[in-house]
Amino acid sequence: MTRVSRDFGNTMQKEAVPAVSADVVFASSRFPNYKIGANNQIVDGKDDPKVISMKEVVARETAQLLEQQKRLSVRDLANKFEKGLAAAAKLSEEARLREAASLERHVLLKKLRDALESLRGRVVGRNKDDVEEAIAMVEALAVQLTEREGELIQEKAEVKKLANFLKQASEDAKKLVDGERAFARAEIESARAAVQRVEEALQEQERMSRAAGKQDLEELMKEVQEARRIKMLHQPSKVMDMEHELRALRIQLAEKSKCSLLLQKELAMSKRVEARTPDLYELDGSEALGSYLRIKPSTDGAPELSRFSIQWYRVSSEGGKKELISGATKPVYAPEPLDVGRILQAELICDGQQITLTTTGAIDPAAGLGSYVEALVRKHDVEFNVVVTRMNGADHTSESIHVLHVGKMRMKLCKGKATLAKEYYSTSMQLCGVRGGGNAAAQALFWQAKKELSFVLAFESERERNAAVMLARRFAFDCNITLVGPDDRSPLGN
């Protein structure tokens, strides 16, 4: 038995081992790990159900790809298909290697079986049984290898089919990627073109707006220049013509008033001559606001006016009620706005003799004064340049310019930044025209700010003086204050 075994081993070494070493090349350095299972079945270690084959991995990945195809992007889908294609190629390569290894195993098993057959004829007894058992194991292994080859062929076909599917899917994915890339490029180019068109439209609109604005500005400048030219050519001439006409009308009105006054005086003198009671004195001057009236002798034999005591009155043109003008005791009297529409009367008394002089009619208003005052009423504060001639009954030597502020709530007299008087309208305040003499009486007024403070103010013109009086009385009346002179009464009370 020992010799038979030695011969069997020598035969195997001489016939089997050199053939394997020379003719067979394994894919790995490890020999397959075969195990004997139930009923003497040879089981490969790779058939362990716990080990996941590459086929199952590729199938699972393919299923996951098919499930995720609807929610994956085209780029991700292409990447997945490329990975699957690479895995299929790897699986195909492994199948090819397995097929080659299977062929080598068949060759090895055939040589082993031939060696065992030749050995079985030379051994007897128990060794022969061992050889026959070895031959049976080799034949069983050959059957399993054959079955394995069938499975490998089927797996190879499936892998090839899967590889073709993945290759087609990869190509389709590449086409989709290329299509999506081309579509994206087209969309980008379209967006760029749209943006460029919008930018060009905005630039064109901006150029047009600039050109239109420049054109409109030039047209507006031309219109303004034309308007200025027309204004310079026509408006000054119209205003000057109107001023000339108004001046001429005023001159004509003054001349007619003088003529009317002279005629009335001549008529009165003729009546007195007829009655043989000629007047020794007469009133000289325009009977209108802005002028002054003077008592003068009408005959050479008239006594001196200094011998008479004089008192001026204002008489209502309707009822004939006479009102004393307090302080008006001089031969000259300048009517003020309160005298408009009333008749003025002067009484001269000397040694029991009384002479009464009366204006031929009511005092006329100044032309244009009413509209001038209405324009000033719209202002909150109106300033007048004045000169203080008297202060608290004493002469004021300084002839510097002061500013009289006539406001809606108060009056104020200033010299530069210094304030001489500032009082709100009250019952103790008085304001009226100056009731003294001199040819400047028509331009001066008397203002009592409070009981212990009074001024006589000279204005630049008769119009300014009368406007200041009317404006102050208007603002005071809005404050429920009647602003008049000493001992005067409101015109409404008459």
C-alpha positions as CSV (number, residue, x, y, z in Angstrom):
1,M,0.0,0.0,0.0
2,T,2.8,2.3,0.8
3,R,4.5,1.6,-2.5
4,V,1.2,2.1,-4.4
5,S,0.7,5.4,-2.7
6,R,4.3,6.4,-3.5
7,D,3.8,5.4,-7.1
8,F,0.5,7.3,-7.2
9,G,2.2,10.4,-5.8
10,N,5.2,10.1,-8.2
11,T,2.8,9.7,-11.1
12,M,0.8,12.8,-10.0
13,Q,4.1,14.7,-9.6
14,K,5.3,13.6,-13.0
15,E,2.0,14.0,-15.0
16,A,-0.3,16.5,-13.1
17,V,1.9,19.1,-11.5
18,P,4.1,19.9,-14.4
19,A,1.1,20.2,-16.7
20,V,-0.6,22.6,-14.3
21,S,2.4,24.7,-13.9
22,A,3.2,24.9,-17.5
23,D,-0.3,25.1,-19.1
24,V,-2.6,26.8,-16.6
25,V,-2.5,30.5,-15.4
26,F,-4.8,31.4,-12.6
27,A,-6.3,34.9,-12.3
28,S,-5.3,34.9,-8.6
29,S,-2.6,33.3,-6.6
30,R,-5.2,31.5,-4.4
31,F,-6.6,28.2,-5.4
32,P,-10.4,28.1,-5.3
33,N,-11.7,27.3,-1.8
34,Y,-13.7,24.1,-2.4
35,K,-15.7,22.4,0.3
36,I,-17.4,19.0,0.5
37,G,-21.1,19.5,1.2
38,A,-24.0,17.2,1.8
39,N,-24.1,14.0,-0.4
40,N,-20.4,14.6,-1.3
41,Q,-21.3,17.8,-3.3
42,I,-18.4,20.1,-3.8
43,V,-19.4,23.7,-2.8
44,D,-17.4,26.8,-3.8
45,G,-16.7,29.3,-1.0
46,K,-17.9,32.1,-3.3
47,D,-21.4,30.6,-3.3
48,D,-21.9,31.8,0.3
49,P,-25.3,33.5,0.4
50,K,-23.9,36.2,2.6
51,V,-21.5,37.4,-0.2
52,I,-23.2,39.8,-2.6
53,S,-22.2,39.2,-6.2
54,M,-21.3,41.9,-8.7
55,K,-24.3,41.0,-10.8
56,E,-26.7,41.8,-7.9
57,V,-24.9,45.1,-7.2
58,V,-25.2,46.1,-10.8
59,A,-28.9,45.0,-10.9
60,R,-29.6,46.9,-7.7
61,E,-27.9,50.0,-9.0
62,T,-29.7,49.8,-12.3
63,A,-33.1,49.5,-10.4
64,Q,-32.2,52.5,-8.3
65,L,-31.2,54.4,-11.4
66,L,-34.6,53.5,-13.1
67,E,-36.4,54.6,-9.9
68,Q,-34.4,57.8,-9.6
69,Q,-34.5,58.7,-13.3
70,K,-37.5,60.9,-13.0
71,R,-36.0,63.0,-10.1
72,L,-32.3,63.0,-11.1
73,S,-30.9,65.7,-13.3
74,V,-29.6,64.9,-16.7
75,R,-26.0,65.3,-15.6
76,D,-26.4,63.1,-12.5
77,L,-28.3,60.5,-14.6
78,A,-25.5,60.5,-17.2
79,N,-22.9,60.1,-14.4
80,K,-24.9,57.2,-12.9
81,F,-25.2,55.5,-16.2
82,E,-21.4,55.9,-16.9
83,K,-20.7,54.4,-13.5
84,G,-23.1,51.5,-14.3
85,L,-21.4,51.0,-17.6
86,A,-18.0,50.9,-16.0
87,A,-19.3,48.3,-13.4
88,A,-20.8,46.2,-16.3
89,A,-17.5,46.3,-18.1
90,K,-15.7,45.2,-14.9
91,L,-18.3,42.4,-14.5
92,S,-17.8,41.3,-18.1
93,E,-14.1,41.2,-17.5
94,E,-14.5,39.1,-14.4
95,A,-16.9,36.7,-16.3
96,R,-14.2,36.4,-19.0
97,L,-11.6,35.5,-16.4
98,R,-14.0,33.0,-14.7
99,E,-14.6,31.4,-18.1
100,A,-10.8,31.1,-18.7
101,A,-10.4,29.7,-15.1
102,S,-13.2,27.2,-15.7
103,L,-11.5,26.0,-19.0
104,E,-8.3,25.6,-17.1
105,R,-10.1,23.6,-14.4
106,H,-11.7,21.3,-17.0
107,V,-8.3,20.7,-18.5
108,L,-6.8,20.0,-15.0
109,L,-9.7,17.7,-14.1
110,K,-9.4,15.8,-17.3
111,K,-5.7,15.2,-16.8
112,L,-6.4,14.2,-13.2
113,R,-9.1,11.8,-14.2
114,D,-6.8,10.2,-16.8
115,A,-4.1,9.9,-14.3
116,L,-6.5,8.2,-11.8
117,E,-7.8,5.9,-14.5
118,S,-4.3,4.8,-15.4
119,L,-3.6,4.3,-11.7
120,R,-6.7,2.3,-11.0
121,G,-5.6,-0.5,-13.2
122,R,-2.4,-0.8,-11.3
123,V,-3.6,-0.8,-7.7
124,V,-5.7,-3.3,-5.8
125,G,-7.4,-3.6,-2.6
126,R,-8.1,-0.5,-0.5
127,N,-5.9,1.7,-2.6
128,K,-8.1,0.8,-5.6
129,D,-11.2,1.9,-3.6
130,D,-9.4,5.2,-2.7
131,V,-8.6,5.7,-6.4
132,E,-12.2,5.0,-7.4
133,E,-13.5,7.4,-4.8
134,A,-11.1,10.0,-6.1
135,I,-12.3,9.4,-9.6
136,A,-15.9,9.8,-8.4
137,M,-15.0,13.1,-6.8
138,V,-13.3,14.3,-9.9
139,E,-16.3,13.3,-12.0
140,A,-18.7,15.1,-9.6
141,L,-16.4,18.1,-9.7
142,A,-16.5,18.0,-13.5
143,V,-20.3,17.9,-13.4
144,Q,-20.4,20.9,-11.1
145,L,-17.9,22.7,-13.3
146,T,-20.1,22.0,-16.3
147,E,-23.2,23.4,-14.5
148,R,-21.1,26.3,-13.3
149,E,-20.1,27.0,-16.9
150,G,-23.7,27.0,-17.9
151,E,-24.5,29.6,-15.2
152,L,-21.4,31.6,-16.3
153,I,-22.6,31.5,-19.9
154,Q,-26.1,32.7,-18.8
155,E,-24.6,35.3,-16.5
156,K,-22.3,36.4,-19.3
157,A,-25.3,36.8,-21.6
158,E,-27.1,38.8,-19.0
159,V,-24.1,40.9,-18.2
160,K,-23.7,41.5,-22.0
161,K,-27.3,42.5,-22.2
162,L,-27.0,44.7,-19.2
163,A,-23.8,46.2,-20.6
164,N,-25.6,46.9,-23.9
165,F,-28.5,48.5,-22.0
166,L,-26.2,50.6,-19.9
167,K,-24.2,51.6,-23.0
168,Q,-27.3,52.6,-24.8
169,A,-28.6,54.4,-21.7
170,S,-25.2,56.1,-21.3
171,E,-25.3,57.2,-24.9
172,D,-28.9,58.4,-24.5
173,A,-27.8,60.2,-21.4
174,K,-24.9,61.8,-23.2
175,K,-27.3,62.8,-26.0
176,L,-29.6,64.3,-23.4
177,V,-26.7,66.0,-21.7
178,D,-25.6,67.4,-25.1
179,G,-29.2,68.4,-25.9
180,E,-29.6,70.0,-22.5
181,R,-26.3,71.7,-22.9
182,A,-27.2,72.9,-26.3
183,F,-30.6,74.1,-25.1
184,A,-29.0,75.8,-22.1
185,R,-26.5,77.5,-24.4
186,A,-29.3,78.5,-26.7
187,E,-31.2,79.9,-23.7
188,I,-28.1,81.7,-22.4
189,E,-27.5,83.2,-25.8
190,S,-31.2,84.1,-26.1
191,A,-31.1,85.7,-22.6
192,R,-27.9,87.5,-23.5
193,A,-29.5,88.7,-26.7
194,A,-32.6,89.9,-24.8
195,V,-30.4,91.6,-22.2
196,Q,-28.5,93.3,-25.0
197,R,-31.7,94.3,-26.7
198,V,-33.0,95.8,-23.4
199,E,-29.7,97.6,-22.8
200,E,-29.8,98.9,-26.3
201,A,-33.4,100.0,-25.9
202,L,-32.6,101.7,-22.6
203,Q,-29.6,103.4,-24.1
204,E,-31.7,104.5,-27.1
205,Q,-34.5,105.7,-24.8
206,E,-31.9,107.6,-22.7
207,R,-30.5,109.1,-25.8
208,M,-33.9,110.1,-27.0
209,S,-34.9,111.4,-23.6
210,R,-31.7,113.5,-23.4
211,A,-32.3,114.7,-26.9
212,A,-35.9,115.5,-26.2
213,G,-35.0,117.1,-22.9
214,K,-32.4,119.1,-24.5
215,Q,-34.8,120.1,-27.3
216,D,-37.5,120.9,-24.8
217,L,-35.0,123.0,-22.8
218,E,-33.9,124.8,-25.9
219,E,-37.5,125.4,-26.9
220,L,-38.3,126.6,-23.3
221,M,-35.3,128.9,-23.3
222,K,-36.4,130.3,-26.7
223,E,-39.9,130.8,-25.3
224,V,-38.6,132.5,-22.2
225,Q,-36.3,134.7,-24.3
226,E,-39.2,135.6,-26.6
227,A,-41.5,136.3,-23.6
228,R,-38.8,138.5,-22.1
229,R,-38.4,140.3,-25.4
230,I,-42.1,140.8,-25.7
231,K,-42.3,141.9,-22.1
232,M,-39.4,144.3,-22.6
233,L,-40.9,145.6,-25.8
234,H,-44.6,145.9,-24.8
235,Q,-45.2,145.6,-21.1
236,P,-43.1,148.6,-20.0
237,S,-44.7,150.7,-22.7
238,K,-48.2,149.6,-21.6
239,V,-47.4,150.4,-18.0
240,M,-45.9,153.7,-18.9
241,D,-48.8,154.5,-21.1
242,M,-51.2,153.6,-18.2
243,E,-49.2,155.6,-15.8
244,H,-49.1,158.6,-18.1
245,E,-52.9,158.3,-18.6
246,L,-53.5,158.0,-14.8
247,R,-51.2,161.0,-14.2
248,A,-53.0,163.0,-16.9
249,L,-56.4,162.0,-15.4
250,R,-55.3,163.0,-12.0
251,I,-54.0,166.3,-13.2
252,Q,-57.2,166.9,-15.1
253,L,-59.2,165.9,-12.0
254,A,-57.2,168.3,-9.8
255,E,-57.6,171.1,-12.3
256,K,-61.3,170.5,-12.5
257,S,-61.5,170.3,-8.8
258,K,-59.7,173.6,-8.5
259,C,-61.9,175.1,-11.1
260,S,-65.0,173.8,-9.3
261,L,-63.7,175.0,-6.0
262,L,-62.9,178.5,-7.4
263,L,-66.3,178.7,-9.0
264,Q,-68.0,177.7,-5.7
265,K,-65.9,180.3,-3.9
266,E,-66.8,182.9,-6.4
267,L,-70.4,182.0,-6.2
268,A,-70.3,182.3,-2.4
269,M,-68.5,185.6,-2.6
270,S,-71.0,186.9,-5.1
271,K,-73.8,185.9,-2.7
272,R,-72.1,187.6,0.2
273,V,-71.6,190.7,-1.9
274,E,-75.2,190.7,-2.8
275,A,-76.0,190.3,0.8
276,R,-73.5,193.0,1.6
277,T,-71.7,190.7,4.1
278,P,-68.3,190.0,2.6
279,D,-66.0,187.4,4.4
280,L,-62.7,188.6,5.6
281,Y,-61.1,185.1,5.4
282,E,-61.3,182.1,3.2
283,L,-60.0,178.4,3.0
284,D,-57.3,177.9,0.5
285,G,-56.2,174.4,-0.7
286,S,-57.5,171.2,-2.3
287,E,-60.4,169.7,-0.5
288,A,-59.0,166.1,-0.8
289,L,-57.0,163.6,1.3
290,G,-53.3,164.2,0.8
291,S,-53.5,168.0,0.7
292,Y,-53.8,170.7,3.4
293,L,-56.2,173.6,4.0
294,R,-55.0,177.1,5.0
295,I,-57.0,180.0,6.4
296,K,-56.0,183.2,4.6
297,P,-57.4,186.7,4.4
298,S,-59.6,187.5,1.5
299,T,-59.3,191.3,1.8
300,D,-56.5,193.7,2.6
301,G,-58.3,195.1,5.6
302,A,-58.7,191.8,7.4
303,P,-57.3,191.6,11.0
304,E,-54.3,189.5,11.8
305,L,-55.1,185.8,12.3
306,S,-53.0,185.8,15.5
307,R,-55.8,187.8,17.2
308,F,-58.2,185.0,16.6
309,S,-58.7,181.7,18.4
310,I,-59.1,178.9,15.8
311,Q,-60.9,175.6,16.1
312,W,-61.5,173.0,13.4
313,Y,-64.5,170.8,13.2
314,R,-65.7,167.9,11.0
315,V,-69.3,168.0,10.0
316,S,-71.3,165.0,8.8
317,S,-72.5,165.6,5.2
318,E,-75.9,164.1,6.0
319,G,-77.0,165.1,9.5
320,G,-74.9,168.2,9.9
321,K,-73.6,167.0,13.3
322,K,-70.5,168.9,14.2
323,E,-67.5,167.1,15.9
324,L,-64.6,168.9,17.4
325,I,-61.2,168.0,16.2
326,S,-59.1,168.0,19.4
327,G,-55.8,169.8,18.9
328,A,-56.7,171.3,15.5
329,T,-56.2,175.0,16.5
330,K,-53.8,176.2,13.8
331,P,-54.5,178.1,10.6
332,V,-53.4,175.0,8.7
333,Y,-55.1,171.6,8.9
334,A,-54.3,168.5,6.9
335,P,-57.2,166.2,6.4
336,E,-56.8,162.6,7.5
337,P,-58.6,159.4,6.4
338,L,-61.2,160.0,9.1
339,D,-62.2,163.2,7.4
340,V,-63.0,161.6,4.1
341,G,-66.7,162.1,3.2
342,R,-67.1,164.9,5.8
343,I,-67.2,168.6,5.6
344,L,-64.5,170.6,7.4
345,Q,-65.3,173.8,9.3
346,A,-63.1,176.3,10.9
347,E,-64.3,178.8,13.5
348,L,-62.4,182.1,14.2
349,I,-63.3,184.0,17.4
350,C,-62.0,187.4,18.4
351,D,-63.5,190.0,20.8
352,G,-66.9,188.4,20.6
353,Q,-66.8,188.3,16.8
354,Q,-67.1,184.8,15.2
355,I,-66.3,183.9,11.7
356,T,-67.1,180.4,10.3
357,L,-65.3,179.0,7.2
358,T,-66.6,175.8,5.6
359,T,-65.4,173.7,2.8
360,T,-67.5,173.8,-0.3
361,G,-68.0,170.0,-0.2
362,A,-66.9,166.8,1.5
363,I,-63.3,165.8,1.6
364,D,-62.5,163.6,-1.4
365,P,-60.4,160.4,-1.0
366,A,-57.0,160.0,-2.5
367,A,-56.9,158.4,-5.9
368,G,-55.6,154.8,-5.8
369,L,-55.1,154.8,-2.0
370,G,-57.8,152.2,-1.3
371,S,-56.3,149.5,-3.6
372,Y,-52.8,150.2,-2.3
373,V,-54.0,149.6,1.3
374,E,-55.8,146.4,0.3
375,A,-52.5,145.1,-1.2
376,L,-50.7,145.9,2.1
377,V,-53.4,144.2,4.2
378,R,-52.3,140.8,2.8
379,K,-48.9,141.2,4.5
380,H,-48.2,140.2,8.1
381,D,-46.0,143.2,8.8
382,V,-45.6,146.4,6.8
383,E,-42.6,148.7,7.2
384,F,-42.5,152.5,6.7
385,N,-39.5,154.8,6.7
386,V,-40.1,157.8,9.1
387,V,-38.4,160.6,10.9
388,V,-39.2,161.4,14.5
389,T,-39.9,165.1,14.8
390,R,-41.4,165.2,18.3
391,M,-41.2,162.8,21.2
392,N,-43.4,163.1,24.3
393,G,-44.3,166.6,23.3
394,A,-40.7,167.8,22.9
395,D,-38.8,168.5,19.7
396,H,-36.6,165.7,18.5
397,T,-33.4,167.1,17.0
398,S,-32.2,163.9,15.3
399,E,-33.3,163.5,11.7
400,S,-32.1,159.9,11.3
401,I,-34.3,157.4,9.6
402,H,-36.5,155.1,11.7
403,V,-38.7,152.2,10.7
404,L,-42.3,152.0,11.7
405,H,-43.7,148.4,11.7
406,V,-47.4,148.2,11.3
407,G,-48.4,144.6,12.1
408,K,-51.6,142.6,12.5
409,M,-51.2,142.5,16.3
410,R,-48.9,145.4,17.2
411,M,-47.0,148.5,16.1
412,K,-43.2,148.9,16.6
413,L,-40.8,151.8,16.1
414,C,-37.1,150.9,15.5
415,K,-33.9,152.6,14.8
416,G,-31.5,149.9,13.5
417,K,-31.5,147.1,16.1
418,A,-32.8,149.4,18.8
419,T,-36.5,149.4,19.6
420,L,-38.0,152.7,20.7
421,A,-41.6,151.5,21.2
422,K,-43.4,148.2,20.7
423,E,-47.0,148.0,21.8
424,Y,-50.0,145.8,21.0
425,Y,-53.2,147.4,19.9
426,S,-55.1,148.6,23.0
427,T,-57.7,151.2,24.1
428,S,-54.9,153.5,25.4
429,M,-53.2,153.7,21.9
430,Q,-54.1,156.7,19.7
431,L,-53.3,157.4,16.0
432,C,-54.3,160.3,13.8
433,G,-52.9,162.9,11.4
434,V,-50.9,165.8,12.8
435,R,-53.3,168.6,13.7
436,G,-50.7,171.3,13.6
437,G,-49.4,173.8,11.0
438,G,-46.8,173.8,8.2
439,N,-46.8,172.6,4.7
440,A,-45.5,169.1,5.9
441,A,-48.6,168.4,8.0
442,A,-50.1,166.2,5.3
443,Q,-47.0,163.9,5.6
444,A,-47.0,163.6,9.5
445,L,-49.0,161.7,12.0
446,F,-49.4,161.5,15.8
447,W,-48.9,158.2,17.5
448,Q,-49.5,157.6,21.2
449,A,-48.1,154.1,21.9
450,K,-49.2,154.3,25.6
451,K,-50.1,157.1,28.0
452,E,-46.6,158.2,28.8
453,L,-45.1,157.7,25.3
454,S,-46.1,159.6,22.1
455,F,-44.4,160.5,18.8
456,V,-44.9,162.8,15.8
457,L,-43.6,160.9,12.8
458,A,-42.9,162.4,9.3
459,F,-43.3,160.1,6.3
460,E,-41.8,160.2,2.9
461,S,-45.1,161.1,1.2
462,E,-48.7,161.9,1.9
463,R,-49.7,158.6,0.5
464,E,-47.4,156.6,2.9
465,R,-48.8,158.6,5.9
466,N,-52.4,158.0,5.0
467,A,-51.8,154.3,4.1
468,A,-50.1,153.8,7.5
469,V,-53.1,155.4,9.3
470,M,-55.7,153.3,7.4
471,L,-53.7,150.1,7.7
472,A,-53.2,150.4,11.5
473,R,-56.8,151.2,12.0
474,R,-57.8,148.2,9.9
475,F,-55.5,145.8,11.9
476,A,-56.7,147.3,15.2
477,F,-60.4,146.9,14.2
478,D,-59.6,143.2,13.6
479,C,-58.5,143.1,17.2
480,N,-61.8,144.8,18.3
481,I,-59.9,148.1,19.0
482,T,-61.0,151.5,17.6
483,L,-57.8,153.4,16.8
484,V,-58.5,157.2,16.5
485,G,-57.0,160.5,17.7
486,P,-57.5,162.3,21.0
487,D,-61.2,162.8,21.8
488,D,-62.2,161.4,18.5
489,R,-65.1,159.0,18.0
490,S,-65.4,156.1,15.7
491,P,-67.1,157.0,12.4
492,L,-69.6,154.3,13.1
493,G,-70.7,156.2,16.2
494,N,-71.8,159.1,14.1
